Structures are given as structure tokens and as C-alpha cells.
Amino acid sequence: MYWDADIDEMTAQELAEYLVFLEERRAEMDENEPADEDSDAFADWAERHEELEDLYDEALERLELLRR
């Protein structure tokens, strides 16, 4: 699975697996959160983390639509 996967083309099973993948990436990111919230590293991390959260939300919404 890739970050830029086309969630509109995924089956419900593929989306469920993709969500697990994204959860694992989020856990890895959380483990590596920069300590200095005023640093550029933290700003970059926060931006990537927000993008990941948005992608997760989109995939979850798509899965919920398919399960209706």
C-alpha cells in the first residue's frame, strides 16, 4: 500500500487493510515526535501527521460508505 493510493478504487477489505497500514504509520510517527514544539522539525512532523490524519479520515469515510 502507498500513501497516494486511490481509495475510491479500493474494496472494503482493501480499505480496512489500508486503515491498519495508516494506523501503524501514525504509531511510528507518534514515537518519533520531536520534543521541541518550536522547532522546524516539529513543524514538519506536525504537517505530515495532519496529512496522515486527513488520509485516514478519508479512507474511513469511504469504508463506511461501502458498508452501507
C-alpha positions as CSV (number, residue, x, y, z in Angstrom):
1,M,0.0,0.0,0.0
2,Y,1.1,3.5,-0.7
3,W,0.4,6.9,0.7
4,D,-1.1,8.0,-2.6
5,A,-3.3,5.0,-3.0
6,D,-6.6,5.7,-4.8
7,I,-9.1,4.9,-2.1
8,D,-12.0,5.4,-4.5
9,E,-10.9,2.2,-6.3
10,M,-10.4,0.1,-3.2
11,T,-12.7,-2.7,-2.0
12,A,-13.9,-2.7,1.6
13,Q,-11.3,-5.3,2.5
14,E,-8.5,-3.2,0.9
15,L,-9.7,-0.1,2.8
16,A,-9.7,-2.0,6.1
17,E,-6.2,-3.2,5.4
18,Y,-5.1,0.3,4.4
19,L,-6.5,1.8,7.6
20,V,-4.4,-0.7,9.6
21,F,-1.4,0.4,7.5
22,L,-2.1,4.1,8.2
23,E,-2.6,3.4,12.0
24,E,0.8,1.7,12.0
25,R,2.4,4.7,10.3
26,R,0.7,7.0,12.8
27,A,2.1,5.0,15.7
28,E,5.6,5.2,14.2
29,M,5.2,8.9,13.8
30,D,4.0,9.4,17.3
31,E,7.0,7.5,18.6
32,N,9.3,9.9,16.7
33,E,7.5,13.2,17.6
34,P,10.2,15.9,18.1
35,A,10.4,17.2,21.6
36,D,10.8,20.8,20.8
37,E,7.5,22.1,19.7
38,D,9.1,25.4,18.5
39,S,11.5,23.6,16.1
40,D,11.3,23.3,12.3
41,A,11.5,19.6,12.8
42,F,8.3,19.6,14.9
43,A,6.5,21.9,12.3
44,D,7.4,19.4,9.5
45,W,6.3,16.5,11.7
46,A,3.0,18.1,12.6
47,E,2.3,18.9,8.9
48,R,3.0,15.3,7.9
49,H,1.0,14.0,10.8
50,E,-2.0,16.2,9.8
51,E,-1.8,14.9,6.3
52,L,-1.8,11.3,7.6
53,E,-4.8,12.0,9.8
54,D,-6.7,13.5,6.8
55,L,-5.9,10.5,4.7
56,Y,-7.1,8.2,7.5
57,D,-10.3,10.1,7.8
58,E,-11.0,10.0,4.1
59,A,-10.3,6.2,3.9
60,L,-12.6,5.6,6.9
61,E,-15.4,7.7,5.4
62,R,-15.1,5.7,2.1
63,L,-15.2,2.4,4.0
64,E,-18.3,3.5,5.9
65,L,-20.0,4.4,2.6
66,L,-19.1,0.9,1.1
67,R,-20.5,-0.8,4.2
68,R,-23.9,0.8,4.0
